[in-house]
């Protein structure tokens, strides 16, 4: 919370104390008739009785209505600009500042998950809104919310002062109604005890030609008297309702005062405490991240040491094995020697087989040559013409 907001909150706290120190007057007791009223009150009652003209119905209908005009102006001024959407903004801000410092998890985005008792108690903000708010500046959020709370606090204080005026005007209206009721009842008493009996006597004493007119005037007077009695009864009902509205106004005021006090306490005490806790949480988080980084570095070092030791062992084994080996492995030399002997033996066997085949071929060729020569010789000795050409084509051997 900025220093400016802190100073504004402290200044408002003093104004809240001044508002709480105001003591509203209590309404007066029972109605006081004219005969028992003190002189100033009796004079006020007579002034209101003078407003009545029993021959004018409008004066009876409007009797006492002037007292409500100022009260109506105060009420209309309070209701001016009020919309249904304006219900509960301060409570929403309190829930919003709680939501600002609450933790966050991706599970909150699941619309099907079961709400915790904390969320059911303070109301669940929109998950996406919470998700986006996590990446905003926390101090900026708190300053914005404290500004909003100060605005609500200022509005509530204006309402409290307006309710003070409304209470005073309602109380004045309540007292005015008492005066009008007393004036009306006194007028009814005068009509019942003086005016109506006098008019009845006048009707009885009037000549026969005037009795009809006088009787009509008596009926009009009695009707006006009944209208006034009904009007006084309405004023009594209005006074009763007005008396009930006085504690209602005070109850609303007390609620507003309590909420203003709560908001001010939140601004002056709770928000700085939360900021301290957030600062501690930030330090703890940074320490946790640093510890995690150190742990990861240590883990990496250990992994490198383990991997290097393992690699060294495997590499050393491979090198030493290669070092201890000869230029040629004895098994390889032995196998090569065996293959070489087998190759030589196979070569000798093949050579022997070749000699044998060649010798056999020589024998066969000599045999074939002998057979051929004998055949040619036999053919040459016959001279029958069949083999002349054949016999003479090969020269005879000497």
C-alpha positions in Angstrom: 0.0 0.0 0.0 1.4 3.4 -1.0 2.1 6.1 1.5 -0.7 8.3 0.0 -3.3 5.6 0.4 -2.1 5.0 4.0 -2.5 8.7 4.8 -5.9 8.7 3.3 -6.9 5.6 5.2 -5.7 7.2 8.5 -7.6 10.4 7.7 -10.7 8.5 7.0 -10.3 6.6 10.3 -10.5 9.9 12.2 -13.7 10.8 10.3 -15.1 7.4 11.0 -14.6 8.0 14.8 -16.3 11.3 14.5 -19.3 9.7 12.7 -19.5 6.9 15.3 -19.6 9.6 18.0 -22.8 11.1 16.7 -25.8 10.3 18.9 -29.1 10.4 17.1 -32.1 11.7 19.1 -34.9 9.4 20.1 -38.5 10.0 18.9 -40.9 11.5 21.2 -43.5 9.5 23.1 -47.3 9.5 23.0 -49.4 12.1 21.3 -50.1 15.2 23.4 -53.6 16.8 23.0 -54.0 20.5 22.7 -55.4 20.8 26.2 -52.3 19.2 27.7 -49.6 20.6 25.3 -47.2 23.3 26.5 -47.7 26.8 25.1 -45.2 26.6 22.2 -46.6 23.2 21.1 -50.2 24.4 21.6 -49.4 27.3 19.3 -48.0 25.0 16.6 -51.2 22.9 16.9 -53.4 25.9 16.4 -51.4 27.0 13.3 -52.1 23.6 11.7 -55.7 23.7 12.7 -56.0 27.0 10.8 -55.0 25.1 7.6 -58.3 23.3 7.7 -61.3 24.6 5.9 -64.2 22.3 6.5 -66.0 23.7 3.4 -63.1 22.8 1.2 -62.6 19.1 0.6 -59.0 19.6 -0.7 -57.9 21.2 2.5 -58.9 18.0 4.3 -57.3 15.7 1.7 -54.1 17.6 1.8 -54.1 18.0 5.6 -50.6 17.1 6.8 -49.1 16.4 3.4 -46.8 19.5 3.5 -44.8 17.8 6.3 -43.7 15.0 4.0 -42.4 17.2 1.1 -38.9 17.8 2.6 -38.6 14.2 3.6 -39.5 13.1 0.1 -36.8 15.4 -1.4 -34.1 13.8 0.9 -35.3 10.3 -0.1 -35.3 11.0 -3.8 -31.9 12.6 -3.6 -30.6 9.4 -2.0 -32.2 7.2 -4.5 -31.0 9.2 -7.5 -28.7 7.2 -9.7 -29.0 4.0 -7.7 -29.3 0.8 -9.7 -29.9 -2.8 -8.7 -26.4 -3.6 -9.9 -24.9 -1.4 -7.1 -25.8 -4.0 -4.4 -22.8 -5.3 -2.4 -19.7 -3.6 -4.0 -17.7 -3.3 -0.8 -18.2 -7.0 0.0 -17.0 -7.9 -3.5 -13.9 -5.8 -2.9 -13.2 -7.6 0.3 -13.5 -10.9 -1.5 -11.3 -9.6 -4.3 -8.5 -8.7 -2.0 -8.7 -12.1 -0.4 -8.5 -13.7 -3.8 -5.4 -11.6 -4.7 -3.3 -13.3 -2.0 -4.8 -16.7 -2.4 -2.7 -19.5 -3.9 -3.4 -20.7 -7.4 -3.3 -24.1 -9.1 -4.2 -25.3 -12.6 -6.8 -27.5 -11.0 -8.9 -24.4 -10.3 -9.6 -24.2 -14.1 -11.5 -27.5 -13.8 -15.2 -26.5 -13.8 -16.2 -29.9 -12.5 -14.0 -30.0 -9.4 -15.5 -29.8 -5.9 -15.2 -26.4 -4.3 -13.3 -26.1 -1.0 -14.9 -24.7 2.1 -12.8 -21.6 1.7 -14.2 -21.0 -1.8 -17.8 -21.6 -0.6 -17.3 -19.2 2.2 -15.8 -16.3 0.3 -17.2 -17.0 -3.2 -15.4 -18.4 -6.1 -13.9 -16.0 -8.6 -13.8 -16.9 -12.3 -10.9 -19.4 -12.9 -9.6 -17.6 -16.1 -9.7 -14.3 -14.3 -7.6 -15.8 -11.4 -5.3 -17.4 -14.0 -4.6 -14.1 -15.7 -4.4 -12.2 -12.4 -1.5 -14.4 -11.3 0.8 -12.8 -13.8 -0.1 -9.3 -12.8 1.9 -7.2 -10.4 0.8 -8.1 -6.9 1.6 -4.7 -5.4 -0.3 -3.0 -8.2 -3.3 -5.3 -7.5 -3.3 -4.4 -3.8 -3.0 -0.7 -4.5 -5.9 -0.9 -7.0 -8.0 -2.7 -4.6 -7.2 -0.4 -1.7 -8.2 2.5 -4.0 -11.4 0.8 -4.7 -12.0 0.1 -1.0 -11.4 3.8 -0.2 -13.9 4.8 -2.9 -16.5 2.4 -1.3 -15.7 3.7 2.1 -16.2 7.3 0.9 -19.5 6.3 -0.6 -20.7 4.6 2.6 -19.7 7.6 4.7 -21.7 9.8 2.4 -24.6 7.4 2.8 -24.2 7.5 6.6 -24.3 11.4 6.5 -27.3 11.2 4.2 -29.0 8.8 6.6 -28.3 11.2 9.4 -30.2 13.8 7.4 -32.9 11.3 6.5 -33.3 10.3 10.2 -33.5 14.0 11.2 -36.1 14.7 8.6 -38.0 11.6 9.3 -38.0 12.5 13.0 -39.2 16.0 12.2 -41.9 14.4 10.0 -42.8 12.1 12.9 -43.2 15.1 15.2 -45.0 17.1 12.6 -47.5 14.2 12.2 -48.1 14.4 15.9 -48.9 18.1 15.6 -51.3 17.5 12.7 -52.9 14.6 14.5 -53.4 16.7 17.6 -54.8 19.5 15.4 -57.1 17.1 13.6 -58.4 15.5 16.8 -58.9 18.9 18.3 -60.8 20.0 15.2 -63.0 16.9 15.4 -63.7 17.6 19.1 -64.8 21.2 18.2 -67.0 19.8 15.4 -68.5 17.2 17.7 -69.0 19.5 20.7 -69.7 22.9 19.1 -70.0 23.2 15.3 -72.3 20.2 14.6 -74.6 20.7 17.6 -74.8 24.4 16.7 -75.7 23.5 13.1 -78.3 21.0 14.3 -79.9 23.7 16.4 -79.8 26.1 13.4 -81.6 23.5 11.3 -84.3 23.0 13.9 -84.7 26.7 14.3 -84.8 27.5 10.6 -88.1 28.3 8.8 -89.5 25.4 6.9 -88.4 26.9 3.6 -84.8 27.0 4.8 -84.7 23.7 6.6 -83.8 21.8 3.4 -80.8 24.0 2.8 -79.7 24.0 6.4 -80.1 20.2 6.6 -77.8 19.9 3.5 -75.2 22.1 5.2 -75.4 19.9 8.3 -74.9 16.8 6.2 -71.9 18.4 4.4 -70.4 19.3 7.7 -70.9 15.8 9.1 -69.4 14.4 5.9 -66.4 16.8 6.2 -66.1 15.7 9.8 -66.0 12.0 8.8 -63.4 12.8 6.0 -61.3 14.6 8.6 -61.6 11.7 11.0 -60.4 9.3 8.2 -57.6 11.6 7.3 -56.5 11.8 11.0 -56.6 8.0 11.1 -54.4 7.8 8.0 -52.0 10.2 9.6 -51.8 8.0 12.7 -51.0 5.0 10.5 -48.4 7.1 8.7 -46.9 8.1 12.0 -46.8 4.5 13.1 -45.0 3.5 9.9 -42.7 6.5 10.3 -41.8 5.4 13.9 -40.9 2.0 12.5 -38.7 3.4 9.8 -36.6 5.3 12.4 -35.0 2.2 13.9 -34.6 0.8 10.4 -32.6 3.9 9.3 -30.5 3.5 12.4 -30.0 -0.2 11.7 -28.8 0.6 8.2 -26.5 3.3 9.6 -25.0 0.9 12.1 -24.4 -1.7 9.4 -22.8 1.0 7.2 -20.7 2.2 10.1 -19.6 -1.4 10.9 -18.7 -2.0 7.3 -16.8 1.4 7.1 -15.0 0.4 10.3 -14.2 -3.0 8.8 -12.9 -1.5 5.6 -10.8 1.0 7.4 -9.4 -1.7 9.7 -8.6 -3.7 6.6 -6.8 -0.7 5.0 -4.9 0.4 8.1 -4.1 -3.0 9.7 -4.9 -6.0 7.5 -3.4 -4.8 4.2 0.0 -3.9 5.7 0.0 -7.2 7.5 -0.8 -9.0 4.2 2.0 -7.1 2.5 4.4 -8.2 5.2 3.3 -11.8 4.8 3.6 -11.5 1.0 7.1 -10.1 1.4 7.9 -13.1 3.6 6.3 -15.4 1.1 8.4 -13.9 -1.6 11.6 -14.3 0.4 10.7 -17.9 1.2 9.9 -18.6 -2.4 13.2 -17.2 -3.5 15.0 -19.2 -0.9 13.1 -22.3 -2.1 14.1 -21.6 -5.7 17.7 -21.0 -4.7 17.8 -24.2 -2.7 16.2 -26.0 -5.7 19.0 -24.6 -7.9 21.7 -25.7 -5.5 20.1 -29.1 -5.2 20.0 -29.4 -9.0 23.7 -28.4 -9.2 24.6 -30.9 -6.5 22.6 -33.6 -8.3 24.3 -32.8 -11.6 27.7 -32.9 -9.9 26.9 -36.3 -8.3 25.6 -37.6 -11.7 28.8 -36.4 -13.4 31.0 -38.0 -10.7 29.1 -41.3 -11.0 29.0 -41.2 -14.8 32.7 -40.3 -15.0 33.7 -43.1 -12.6 31.6 -45.6 -14.5 33.1 -44.4 -17.8 36.6 -44.5 -16.4 36.2 -48.0 -15.2 34.8 -49.2 -18.6 37.5 -47.3 -20.5 40.3 -48.5 -18.3 39.1 -52.1 -18.7 39.1 -51.8 -22.4 42.5 -50.2 -22.6 44.2 -52.6 -20.2 42.7 -55.5 -22.1 44.0 -54.2 -25.4 47.4 -53.5 -23.8 47.7 -57.1 -22.5 46.8 -58.6 -25.9 49.6 -59.5 -28.3 50.0 -58.3 -31.9 48.2 -61.5 -32.9 45.9 -63.5 -30.8 47.2 -67.1 -30.3 43.8 -68.4 -31.3 43.9 -66.4 -34.5 47.4 -67.6 -35.2 46.5 -71.2 -34.4 43.4 -71.0 -36.7 45.4 -69.4 -39.4 48.1 -72.1 -39.2 45.4 -74.8 -39.3 43.8 -73.1 -42.3 47.2 -72.8 -44.0 48.0 -76.5 -43.4 44.6 -77.5 -44.7 45.1 -75.3 -47.7 48.5 -76.9 -48.4 47.1 -80.4 -48.0 44.2 -79.6 -50.2 46.7 -78.2 -52.8 48.8 -81.4 -52.7 45.7 -83.6 -52.9 44.5 -81.6 -55.9 47.9 -81.8 -57.5 48.1 -85.5 -57.0 44.6 -85.9 -58.4 45.6 -83.8 -61.4 48.6 -86.1 -62.0 46.5 -89.2 -61.7 43.9 -87.8 -64.1 46.6 -86.7 -66.6 48.2 -90.2 -66.4 44.9 -91.9 -67.0 44.2 -89.4 -69.8 47.5 -90.3 -71.4 46.7 -94.0 -71.3 43.3 -93.3 -72.8 44.7 -91.1 -75.5 47.2 -93.8 -76.4 44.5 -96.4 -76.5 42.3 -94.2 -78.7 45.3 -93.4 -81.0 46.1 -97.1 -81.3 42.5 -98.0 -82.0 42.3 -95.2 -84.6 45.5 -96.3 -86.3 44.5 -99.9 -86.4 41.2 -99.0 -87.9 42.8 -96.8 -90.6 45.3 -99.6 -91.4 42.6 -102.1 -91.8 40.7 -99.8 -94.1 43.8 -99.2 -96.3 44.4 -102.9 -96.8 41.0 -103.6 -98.3 41.2 -101.2 -101.3 37.6 -101.7 -102.2 37.0 -98.1 -103.0 35.0 -97.5 -99.9 38.0 -96.3 -97.9 40.3 -95.2 -100.7 39.9 -91.6 -99.9 40.2 -92.3 -96.2 43.1 -94.7 -96.7 45.1 -92.3 -98.9 44.2 -89.2 -96.9 46.6 -90.3 -94.1 50.1 -91.0 -95.0 51.4 -94.5 -94.0 53.8 -94.7 -91.0 57.2 -96.1 -92.0 
